[in-house]
Amino acid sequence: MEYESHRRLALFRSDSGITLSFGPRTYFIESSDPFHNIALKAIGKNDYIPFYIEIAKREGIGSEFRDRLIEEIENITSREI
């Protein structure tokens, strides 16, 4: 049987900031980072989309990710009409 790794987002919060783990990569959001306030609000609402967007931004594919996300929203919205 082949081993297949699954990409899952994990969050670890400390006094110094928030660590994001996604697949084999980790990202740290310092408490002084402007995104930290957004992250805290997102955690409070169990909304993890901002974290995926932040990861895409840090990977240099933020605009591609945004465009694809907007495309998906438009597809879903057009099916509901």
Residue pairs with C-beta under 8 A, 6 or more apart in sequence:
5 23
5 24
7 22
7 23
8 22
8 23
9 20
9 21
9 22
9 48
9 51
9 52
10 20
10 21
10 22
11 18
11 19
11 20
11 21
11 43
11 51
12 18
12 19
12 21
13 19
13 43
15 31
16 30
16 31
17 28
17 29
17 30
17 31
17 33
17 36
18 28
18 29
18 36
18 39
18 40
18 43
19 26
19 27
19 28
19 29
20 26
20 27
20 28
20 29
20 51
20 54
20 55
21 27
22 52
22 55
25 55
27 54
27 55
27 58
29 35
29 36
29 39
29 54
30 36
35 50
35 54
38 50
39 50
39 51
39 54
42 48
42 49
42 50
42 51
52 65
53 62
53 65
53 66
53 69
56 62
56 64
56 65
56 66
57 65
